[in-house]
Amino acid sequence: MKKQGIAVTANGSQSKIPSQFIIHVNVMDGNFKKRIMEALKKTEEMKLQKVALPAIGTGKIKTGQDR
């Protein structure tokens, strides 16, 4: 993930997230637009018909008011 900025994992059956896969996005470099575009490209490659984007940048990098 560090090299590419995204990683795909299968969603477990115990998860409350209603999706088959989870695409993790690393935005530690601050390049949000590039990473989101890479994630959307990955959904096309995987021929996924639906995608949901949660709040990005709310983890370790603390964007927003806590910054």
C-alpha positions as CSV (number, residue, x, y, z in Angstrom):
1,M,0.0,0.0,0.0
2,K,2.8,2.4,0.7
3,K,4.1,2.2,-2.9
4,Q,0.7,2.4,-4.7
5,G,-1.3,4.3,-2.1
6,I,-4.3,1.9,-2.3
7,A,-5.0,-1.6,-1.2
8,V,-8.0,-3.9,-1.7
9,T,-9.2,-6.4,0.9
10,A,-12.1,-8.8,0.9
11,N,-14.8,-7.8,3.3
12,G,-15.5,-10.4,6.0
13,S,-18.9,-11.9,6.5
14,Q,-19.0,-10.4,10.1
15,S,-18.6,-6.9,8.8
16,K,-21.5,-4.4,9.0
17,I,-20.2,-2.7,5.8
18,P,-22.5,-3.9,3.0
19,S,-19.8,-4.5,0.4
20,Q,-17.8,-7.4,-1.0
21,F,-14.5,-5.4,-1.0
22,I,-12.9,-2.5,0.8
23,I,-10.5,-0.3,-1.0
24,H,-8.1,1.4,1.5
25,V,-6.6,4.7,0.5
26,N,-3.3,6.1,1.9
27,V,-3.4,9.9,1.8
28,M,-0.4,10.5,4.1
29,D,1.3,12.3,1.3
30,G,-1.6,14.8,1.1
31,N,-2.5,13.9,-2.5
32,F,-6.2,13.2,-1.9
33,K,-7.4,13.7,-5.5
34,K,-4.7,11.4,-7.0
35,R,-5.6,8.6,-4.5
36,I,-9.3,8.9,-5.0
37,M,-8.8,8.7,-8.7
38,E,-6.7,5.6,-8.3
39,A,-9.3,4.0,-6.1
40,L,-12.0,4.8,-8.7
41,K,-9.8,3.3,-11.4
42,K,-9.4,0.2,-9.3
43,T,-13.2,-0.2,-9.0
44,E,-13.4,0.0,-12.8
45,E,-10.6,-2.6,-13.2
46,M,-12.5,-4.9,-10.8
47,K,-15.8,-4.2,-12.7
48,L,-17.6,-3.1,-9.5
49,Q,-20.9,-1.4,-10.1
50,K,-21.2,0.5,-6.8
51,V,-18.7,2.4,-4.7
52,A,-19.0,4.3,-1.5
53,L,-16.4,6.8,-0.3
54,P,-16.3,7.4,3.5
55,A,-14.7,10.4,5.1
56,I,-11.1,10.4,3.9
57,G,-8.4,11.8,6.0
58,T,-10.0,11.3,9.4
59,G,-7.5,8.7,10.6
60,K,-3.9,9.2,11.5
61,I,-3.3,12.4,9.5
62,K,-6.1,14.3,11.3
63,T,-7.3,16.7,8.6
64,G,-10.0,19.2,9.4
65,Q,-10.6,21.0,12.8
66,D,-8.1,18.9,14.8
67,R,-5.3,20.0,12.5
